[in-house]
């Protein structure tokens, strides 16, 4: 079985005991067969959504000097602003600019693991120019944090697990992240860089992600089991939920993590805006599996048999057993891959290892393809962290 459209689930059905079983059945089907879905009636007010979109767009209207005051490379946390074309996916440039925010955390102690550097205060734009930006996004992040934990409990119930089955993967003050992203249309890109890659094919990491499509543009696409790209157009009043690799890993592959990408708008269409929210998981987590009932595993096996026993994509799976001791190590390394400028300033040793790994990977691919390579070219093209 291979999907040709993205399912839409009504979250209000989960709040009514008489309709909740119907919702859970639909959710289970989406988890097993698609890994990508819309949700509507989320409980987030239209007024807040409108303000989030307005404030997000206003950030990109700031003078460049003001945006650079909160540049990501200022700190080791990977929070802050990235200029256009400064991020890499699948060895190609992503043509987008963005600012990364998270739930607030104090600076880590010197005795903490190095991956605790990811927990830090946000870099906020000048409040004299954008006085409503910070309170708007603090409110939205707080409400989305609650929504994501609630939705994860529904996922557990859809898999015939206790609603608290995934709670042990979260910290008490769990960090969640958010990006505000602008994808310029092709007319705004350099003449020699007319690729339509807004962000290249990837899978999100963690458990779940929630995308607010903040303009009318198409461009978001999910890859089905045949390798076909299925449009996921903006739908008013909805969020797009992507299942992450972490959830696929801890559910024995029951929950499908689906490859997706964003195409840049065509020339003359104007910029596309999106605001993805990423549910976090404890950086100290080791990603042990949960005990999924056999009947659900049987459903997974049935889906896998229909698709020939594997998913039709070539995106590397982040959570390989034995590769990392803690999730934080994998997350930090992947962030260095995506943002080598931050790596060069704050994590040169990790960046060196990343580049050595990339050289090895290129050599292995070249050998497999029967080609000869010096294993050096492209070392400055780090592979994408598996997030939107």
C-alpha positions in Angstrom: 0.0 0.0 0.0 1.3 3.5 -0.9 -0.5 6.8 0.0 -1.4 9.3 -2.7 -2.8 12.0 -0.4 -2.3 13.2 3.2 -5.0 12.3 5.7 -6.8 15.0 7.7 -7.6 14.2 11.4 -10.1 16.2 13.5 -8.5 16.5 16.9 -11.9 17.5 18.5 -13.0 13.9 18.0 -10.3 12.8 20.5 -11.9 15.1 23.2 -15.2 13.3 23.1 -15.4 9.8 24.6 -18.0 8.7 22.0 -15.8 9.6 19.0 -12.4 9.0 20.4 -12.2 5.4 19.2 -12.9 6.5 15.7 -10.1 9.1 16.0 -7.6 6.5 17.4 -8.4 4.1 14.5 -7.7 6.9 11.9 -4.6 7.9 13.8 -3.3 4.3 13.8 -3.8 4.0 10.1 -1.9 7.3 9.5 1.0 6.2 11.7 1.3 2.8 10.0 0.8 3.8 6.4 1.7 7.4 6.0 3.7 9.0 8.8 2.4 12.4 7.7 -1.0 14.0 8.5 -2.9 17.2 9.0 -4.7 17.9 12.3 -7.5 20.5 12.6 -9.3 21.9 15.7 -6.0 21.9 17.5 -7.2 24.2 20.4 -4.7 26.9 19.4 -6.7 30.1 18.8 -7.0 31.7 15.4 -5.9 35.0 16.9 -2.6 33.6 18.2 -2.0 31.8 14.9 -2.5 35.1 13.0 -0.2 37.0 15.4 2.5 34.2 15.1 2.4 34.5 11.3 2.5 38.3 11.4 5.4 38.5 13.9 7.3 35.8 12.0 7.1 37.6 8.7 8.0 40.9 10.4 11.3 39.4 11.6 12.5 39.0 8.0 11.7 42.6 7.3 14.3 43.7 9.8 17.5 45.3 8.4 20.2 42.7 7.9 22.3 44.2 10.6 19.5 43.7 13.1 19.0 40.1 12.1 22.7 39.4 12.3 22.7 40.7 16.0 21.1 37.3 16.8 23.1 35.1 14.4 23.3 31.4 15.3 27.0 31.3 15.3 27.1 33.8 18.2 26.5 30.9 20.7 27.1 27.2 20.9 23.4 26.4 21.3 22.4 26.4 17.6 19.7 28.9 18.5 19.4 32.1 16.4 19.3 33.4 12.9 20.7 31.8 9.8 21.3 33.8 6.6 20.0 32.7 3.2 21.8 29.6 1.9 23.7 28.8 5.0 22.3 25.3 5.7 22.9 22.0 3.8 20.7 19.0 3.2 21.8 16.0 1.2 25.0 17.8 0.2 23.0 20.7 -1.4 22.3 24.2 -0.3 18.9 24.9 1.3 17.6 28.2 -0.1 16.0 29.6 3.0 16.7 31.9 5.9 15.4 31.2 9.3 15.6 31.8 13.1 15.6 29.0 15.6 14.0 29.4 19.0 13.2 27.0 21.9 11.6 26.8 25.3 13.7 28.9 27.7 16.6 27.3 29.6 19.5 28.7 31.6 23.0 28.2 30.5 24.5 24.8 31.3 27.1 24.3 34.0 30.7 23.6 33.1 30.4 20.1 34.5 27.4 19.2 32.3 27.8 17.0 29.2 28.8 18.9 26.1 25.4 18.3 24.5 23.8 20.3 27.2 25.1 23.3 25.3 21.9 22.8 23.2 20.0 24.0 26.3 20.3 27.8 26.5 18.4 31.1 26.4 17.0 32.3 23.1 18.5 35.1 21.1 15.6 37.5 20.7 15.5 40.3 18.1 15.5 43.9 19.3 12.4 44.4 21.4 12.4 48.2 20.6 11.7 47.3 17.0 9.6 44.1 17.5 8.1 44.5 21.0 5.4 41.8 20.4 7.7 39.2 18.9 9.0 37.6 22.1 5.7 37.4 24.0 3.9 36.0 20.9 6.4 33.2 20.4 6.8 32.4 24.1 3.0 31.9 24.2 2.9 29.9 21.0 5.8 27.6 22.1 4.2 27.0 25.5 0.8 26.1 23.9 2.5 23.9 21.3 4.5 22.2 24.0 1.3 21.2 25.7 -0.3 20.1 22.4 2.6 18.0 21.4 2.7 16.1 24.7 -1.1 15.5 24.5 -0.8 14.3 20.9 2.0 11.9 21.8 -0.3 10.4 24.5 -2.9 9.9 21.8 -0.3 8.1 19.6 0.4 5.8 22.5 -3.3 5.0 22.9 -3.6 4.4 19.1 -0.9 1.7 19.5 -2.9 0.1 22.4 -0.3 1.4 24.9 -1.0 3.4 28.1 -1.3 7.1 27.4 1.8 7.7 29.5 4.0 5.2 27.6 6.3 7.8 26.2 6.5 10.1 29.3 9.9 8.6 30.3 11.5 10.1 27.2 10.7 13.7 28.3 12.5 15.9 30.9 10.4 17.8 33.5 11.5 21.0 31.8 11.6 19.5 28.3 13.1 21.6 25.6 11.1 22.0 22.4 12.2 24.0 19.4 10.7 26.1 16.7 11.9 27.6 13.4 10.5 30.6 11.5 11.5 30.1 7.9 11.4 32.2 4.7 11.8 30.5 1.3 12.4 33.2 -1.3 11.1 32.6 -4.8 13.6 31.8 -7.5 13.9 35.4 -8.7 15.5 36.3 -5.4 18.2 33.6 -5.6 21.7 34.1 -7.3 21.6 33.6 -11.0 23.9 30.6 -10.8 21.9 29.0 -8.0 18.4 28.3 -9.4 17.9 25.1 -7.6 14.3 24.6 -6.3 15.6 23.1 -3.1 14.0 25.1 -0.3 15.0 22.2 2.0 16.2 18.9 0.6 14.7 15.4 1.3 15.0 14.6 5.0 13.2 13.0 8.0 12.6 14.8 11.2 14.4 13.4 14.3 12.7 13.2 17.7 9.1 12.1 18.1 6.7 14.5 16.3 6.8 17.8 14.5 4.0 20.3 13.8 4.2 22.6 10.8 2.2 25.8 10.5 2.2 26.7 6.8 2.2 30.5 7.0 1.5 31.5 3.4 -0.6 30.3 0.5 2.3 28.7 -1.4 2.5 25.0 -2.2 6.0 23.4 -2.0 5.8 20.9 0.9 5.9 17.3 -0.3 6.0 13.9 1.3 7.5 10.8 -0.3 5.3 7.7 -0.5 6.4 4.1 -0.5 6.8 4.1 -4.3 9.2 7.0 -4.1 6.6 9.4 -5.5 6.3 13.0 -4.1 2.8 13.9 -2.8 1.8 17.5 -2.4 0.9 18.7 1.1 -0.7 22.1 0.3 -1.6 24.7 2.9 -5.0 24.1 4.5 -6.4 26.9 6.7 -6.9 25.9 10.4 -4.5 22.9 10.3 -1.1 21.9 11.3 0.9 19.3 9.4 2.3 16.5 11.7 5.4 14.7 10.7 6.4 11.5 12.6 10.1 11.6 13.6 12.8 9.0 13.4 12.9 8.8 17.2 9.2 7.6 17.3 9.9 5.1 14.6 12.9 3.7 16.5 11.2 3.3 19.9 8.1 1.7 18.4 10.0 -1.0 16.4 9.1 0.7 13.1 5.4 0.7 13.7 5.2 4.5 13.4 6.5 5.5 9.9 8.9 8.4 9.7 8.3 9.8 6.2 10.8 11.6 4.0 9.7 15.1 2.9 11.1 18.2 1.2 10.2 21.8 0.3 10.4 23.2 -3.2 11.2 27.0 -3.5 8.4 29.1 -5.0 8.6 29.8 -8.7 9.9 33.2 -9.9 7.3 35.9 -9.3 5.3 34.0 -6.7 6.8 35.7 -3.7 8.3 34.1 -0.6 6.9 31.1 1.2 6.8 31.2 5.0 6.5 28.3 7.4 6.8 27.8 11.2 7.6 24.3 12.2 7.5 23.2 15.9 9.7 20.3 17.0 8.7 18.2 20.0 11.9 17.6 22.0 13.1 14.5 23.8 15.5 14.3 26.7 19.1 14.6 25.5 19.9 11.9 28.1 17.6 9.4 26.5 19.0 6.2 25.2 16.0 5.3 23.0 15.1 1.9 24.4 12.0 0.5 22.8 8.5 0.4 24.2 6.5 -2.8 24.5 4.2 -2.5 21.5 1.4 -5.2 21.5 1.9 -8.0 19.0 -1.2 -7.2 17.1 0.2 -3.8 16.3 3.5 -5.3 15.3 1.5 -7.7 13.0 -0.1 -4.6 11.4 3.3 -3.1 10.8 4.5 -6.4 9.2 1.5 -6.4 6.9 2.3 -2.9 5.7 5.9 -3.8 5.2 5.1 -6.9 3.1 2.8 -4.8 0.9 5.7 -2.4 0.2 8.3 -5.1 -0.4 9.8 -5.1 3.1 11.4 -1.6 3.1 10.6 2.1 2.7 11.4 3.6 -0.7 13.9 6.3 0.4 17.6 6.7 0.9 17.7 9.1 3.9 20.0 7.7 6.6 18.3 6.6 9.8 19.7 8.6 12.7 19.0 6.3 15.6 21.2 3.3 14.9 21.8 0.9 17.8 25.2 1.2 19.3 26.1 4.4 17.4 25.4 6.8 20.2 25.2 6.4 24.0 22.7 9.3 24.4 20.4 11.1 22.1 22.2 14.4 22.9 25.4 13.1 21.2 23.5 12.3 18.0 21.7 15.6 18.1 24.8 17.7 18.6 26.7 15.9 15.9 23.8 16.4 13.4 23.6 20.0 14.2 27.3 20.4 13.4 26.6 18.7 10.1 23.9 21.1 9.3 25.7 24.3 10.5 29.4 24.0 9.9 30.0 27.7 10.6 28.8 27.1 14.2 30.9 23.9 14.3 34.0 25.7 13.2 33.6 28.2 16.0 32.5 26.1 18.9 33.0 22.4 18.0 36.0 22.0 15.7 36.8 18.4 16.9 33.3 17.2 16.2 33.3 19.0 12.8 36.6 17.2 12.0 35.1 13.8 12.7 32.0 14.7 10.7 34.1 15.6 7.7 36.1 12.4 8.0 32.8 10.4 8.1 31.6 12.2 5.0 34.8 11.5 3.1 34.4 7.8 4.0 30.7 7.8 3.0 31.6 9.3 -0.4 34.3 6.8 -1.0 32.0 3.9 -0.2 29.3 5.2 -2.5 31.8 5.8 -5.2 33.1 2.2 -4.9 29.6 0.8 -4.9 28.9 2.8 -8.1 32.2 1.6 -9.6 33.6 5.1 -9.7 37.0 6.4 -8.6 37.2 9.3 -6.2 39.9 10.9 -4.1 37.5 11.0 -1.1 38.2 14.6 -0.5 35.9 16.6 -2.7 32.8 18.0 -1.0 34.0 17.8 2.6 32.4 21.2 3.3 28.9 19.8 2.3 27.6 18.4 5.6 24.6 16.2 5.6 21.4 17.5 7.1 20.3 17.1 10.6 17.1 15.2 10.4 14.6 18.0 11.0 12.4 20.3 8.9 
